[in-house]
């Protein structure tokens, strides 16, 4: 176990490297995590690694005391009963509404057909966004490359996460609206937040200083 | 031959004899404590008129039906509102304090998961006509007795005050309208959003940092001491409860200055029950000094409910810990 006595859920993927750098900076030794990308549970340092979208599941159930994941994941899982403690600042990307370049096909669909079709992996985020902005949208949930959907005529628009915009540009898509900017967040289980208050506060303190 | 499949609604489940024996052992132990401490058990209908449930400002009913006269009925979401109705209608002239307990199912449209079904059994008490701080201290004491009797070992009680943060906001001149998003962030357990909302208010920097720091404070009685105004005044309610607690109860309490509960009717002390063997609270309660007035009999009141399924899971978890 790490010096804090906390089990930490760490996201694999784009947030992994920055997360491990931060953990190193606050005194959690991540050498073993870096050297082994097949192993998932590192009991000696109190780290478990998983997909970012699984982090709230483990933290809510108390299988991990704290975890790090993107705001995009938290927005898509609003029902999770976890504390959001700190904006870690890294992993910045934008949740955007994008369509094919040229005249906006989603505006035309809305005007003439009353409903726009939108492909996304973030169906709750997208549905809440269109509800908030008073537009009728049919959400088409896809699992793979969202960019394909408007190119084939499946939908008029997509809601997706973009860091640099390169993939959008390569597929002739342009950003029409920005929903929010997502960064990495530290979250905590509500019971651990009370019963391990000193450890969690110490971790927060060190992360703020790091 | 394959057995026939007759599904049951999402969020409900059957309890079979092995589990039932364990649940019974828990409820019998808890019932013994409630009866001994003077809380008489009541039953009320699972279905109430929607207008009665709505009067209480609690969670809206998740399941509604029409009766044969076209009236809208709702399945109760907790027992606090039905008992408030009972007190106002059946005990209209009775001398307070009144003590009731219940073992009853409540119904909510939650995402069903471990320890949280849509139909769930609660055990709890309502202490009506006993104001703070004595009523609150009595409820906390009964709560500890009940958990001890159930055999739970490592539980703690988080104790906060629903009026604390609104009082601080008022003291710093934040209007109800401007304070709404702050309370929403607090209920959503989102301190990142709280910090953002505080930044938007254009408060004095020390005031803003206090409003961000205070709801993250939790710990022993030391967190109630040494505060300056206006925080010291806002902590007065919690201090007066703390002074009344017997050592075995006080030792279980974690003061949590950010604790809020999502039901609208809480007015003062609020509390949650935690156990290291479960990642979610086993139950909770608090003061609802305005609720009875909405039913026509203004009396201060306090109560709590334990979710029996969660208590059972925590007891099983502690058993496993003990074996390790």
Interface residues (C-beta under 8 A of the other chain):
Chain A: X60 X61 X62 X63 X79 X81 X82 X83 X84 X85 X86 X87 X185 X189 X190 X191 X192 X193 X194 X195 X197 X201
Chain B: X111 X114 X156 X158 X188 X189 X190 X191 X192 X193 X216 X218 X219 X254 X256 X272 X274 X275 X276 X278 X279 X280 X281
